[in-house]
Amino acid sequence: MRKLVYFVATTLDGFIAGPDGGDPSGEPFLPVTEDLVAFLVEHYPETLPGPARAAMGLDGPGRAFDTVVEGRRSYEVGLVAGVTDAYPHLRHLVLSTTLTSVPGERVELVRDDALDRVRRLKAEDGLDVWLVGGGTLAHSLLPEIDRLVLKVNPSIIGSGIPLFAGPFAPCTFHPVAEVPLAGGVRVVTYDRT
């Protein structure tokens, strides 16, 4: 059975975006540094958006993931930039109860029972499923998250979009790997206990 992996950048105080919820990529508190890009190219090239992959000459199947799921707000970050499918190299699902359609031809909109849809995805053959964000969706899918891969940035912002946004729901994970990068980011992997 494949895993649902929440692979996301976060601040030390557990925020994946600023208070405005806009694109966190390249913000001073979540910078995309050369060493981070090199790490992604080597280990998770499929997590780079299609335009970045094209510019870098990256092609081919994913190493860890063949499917990406995200919430409405995360998807809309790409739409604002004029990108209807940021991950055309992956099977792409948007989980939203408020959207009625998505402009991406290959993007699947899931409006009902995201938890059940993710369970069915995990039961299929293939590589792992990448949960790109956001915090509210991550909290709702917490019962199915098998692994966290956190790009922990050495910054504190005080408020914003939390890593998990929802009611009190204790859940334990244990660390299985940590890769410190020269620019200050630590890529920390946790598996469900």
C-alpha positions in Angstrom: 0.0 0.0 0.0 1.3 3.4 -0.8 1.8 6.2 1.7 0.3 9.6 2.0 3.2 11.9 2.6 2.8 15.5 3.7 5.9 17.1 2.1 6.0 20.8 2.9 8.2 23.7 3.9 7.6 25.1 7.4 9.0 27.7 9.8 10.4 26.7 13.2 7.0 27.8 14.7 5.0 25.6 12.4 3.7 27.9 9.7 3.6 26.9 6.0 2.6 30.4 4.7 2.2 33.9 6.0 -1.0 35.3 7.3 -2.2 36.3 3.8 -2.0 32.7 2.6 -0.2 33.7 -0.6 2.6 31.8 -2.3 5.2 31.1 0.3 7.9 30.1 -2.2 10.8 32.5 -2.0 9.5 34.5 0.9 12.3 35.6 3.2 11.0 33.2 5.9 10.8 30.2 3.4 13.5 30.9 0.9 14.2 28.5 -2.0 17.9 28.3 -1.9 20.3 26.7 -4.3 21.1 23.9 -1.9 17.4 23.2 -1.4 16.8 23.0 -5.1 19.8 20.7 -5.5 18.3 18.5 -2.8 14.9 18.4 -4.5 16.4 17.6 -7.9 18.3 14.7 -6.4 15.6 13.2 -4.1 12.2 14.7 -5.1 12.4 16.1 -8.6 8.6 15.6 -9.1 7.9 18.1 -6.4 9.2 20.9 -8.5 6.5 22.6 -10.6 6.2 21.9 -14.3 7.7 25.2 -15.4 10.7 24.8 -13.1 11.2 21.3 -14.3 11.1 22.4 -17.9 13.6 25.2 -17.3 16.0 22.8 -15.6 15.6 20.1 -18.3 14.1 17.6 -15.9 11.9 14.9 -17.3 10.8 11.5 -16.5 8.7 9.8 -13.8 8.8 10.7 -10.1 11.1 9.0 -7.7 8.9 9.1 -4.6 5.5 10.3 -5.9 3.2 9.8 -8.9 0.2 11.6 -7.5 -0.2 15.0 -5.8 -3.2 16.2 -3.7 -3.8 19.7 -2.6 -6.5 21.9 -1.2 -8.2 24.9 -2.8 -5.9 27.6 -1.4 -2.8 25.8 -2.5 -4.2 25.2 -6.0 -5.2 28.9 -6.3 -1.6 30.0 -5.7 -0.8 28.4 -9.1 -4.0 29.9 -10.7 -3.0 33.4 -9.6 0.3 32.8 -11.4 -1.5 31.7 -14.5 -0.7 28.0 -14.0 -3.8 25.7 -14.2 -1.7 22.5 -13.5 1.5 23.1 -11.6 2.3 19.4 -11.7 1.4 18.1 -15.2 3.9 15.3 -14.7 1.9 13.9 -11.8 -1.7 12.7 -11.4 -3.2 15.9 -9.8 -6.2 16.1 -7.5 -7.6 19.2 -5.8 -9.7 18.4 -2.7 -12.2 21.2 -2.1 -15.8 21.5 -1.0 -16.1 25.0 -2.3 -14.8 24.8 -5.8 -17.3 23.8 -8.5 -14.7 23.3 -11.3 -11.0 23.5 -12.1 -9.6 24.9 -15.3 -6.9 22.3 -15.6 -7.9 19.6 -18.1 -5.9 16.9 -16.3 -6.7 18.1 -12.8 -9.3 16.0 -10.9 -11.6 17.9 -8.6 -12.8 16.0 -5.5 -15.7 17.7 -3.8 -16.9 15.1 -1.4 -15.3 12.9 1.3 -11.6 13.7 0.7 -10.6 11.2 3.4 -12.3 8.4 1.5 -10.8 9.5 -1.8 -7.3 9.5 -0.2 -7.9 6.0 1.3 -8.8 4.7 -2.2 -5.7 6.4 -3.7 -3.5 4.8 -1.1 -5.0 1.3 -2.0 -4.0 1.7 -5.7 -0.7 0.5 -7.1 2.0 3.1 -7.6 4.4 5.4 -5.9 3.4 7.4 -2.8 0.9 10.2 -2.8 2.2 13.7 -2.0 0.1 16.1 0.1 1.3 19.5 -0.9 -0.9 21.5 1.5 -2.6 23.3 3.1 -3.0 23.2 6.8 -6.7 22.7 7.0 -6.7 19.9 4.5 -3.7 18.3 6.2 -5.6 18.3 9.5 -8.6 16.7 7.9 -6.4 14.0 6.3 -4.3 13.4 9.4 -5.8 9.9 10.0 -4.3 8.9 6.6 -0.9 10.7 6.7 1.8 8.1 7.0 4.9 10.3 6.7 5.9 13.9 7.2 8.8 15.3 5.2 9.3 18.8 6.6 11.7 21.3 5.1 12.2 23.1 8.4 13.4 26.7 7.8 15.4 28.6 10.6 12.7 31.3 10.9 9.9 32.3 13.2 7.0 34.4 11.9 4.5 34.3 14.8 1.3 33.8 12.7 0.2 32.5 9.4 -1.1 29.3 7.9 -0.3 26.5 10.3 1.2 23.1 9.3 -2.1 21.6 10.7 -5.2 23.7 11.2 -8.0 22.1 13.1 -9.3 21.0 16.5 -7.2 19.3 19.1 -6.2 15.8 17.8 -3.0 14.3 19.2 -1.1 12.1 16.9 2.5 10.8 17.2 5.2 10.5 14.6 8.8 9.4 15.1 11.9 10.8 13.3 13.5 8.5 10.8 15.9 10.9 8.9 17.3 14.4 8.9 19.3 16.1 6.3 20.9 19.5 7.2 21.5 21.8 4.2 24.1 24.4 4.1 21.6 27.2 3.7 20.0 26.4 7.1 17.1 24.2 6.1 16.8 20.8 7.8 14.8 18.2 5.8 13.3 16.1 8.6 11.3 12.9 7.9 8.9 11.4 10.4 6.8 8.2 10.2 3.6 7.6 11.9 4.1 5.7 15.2 
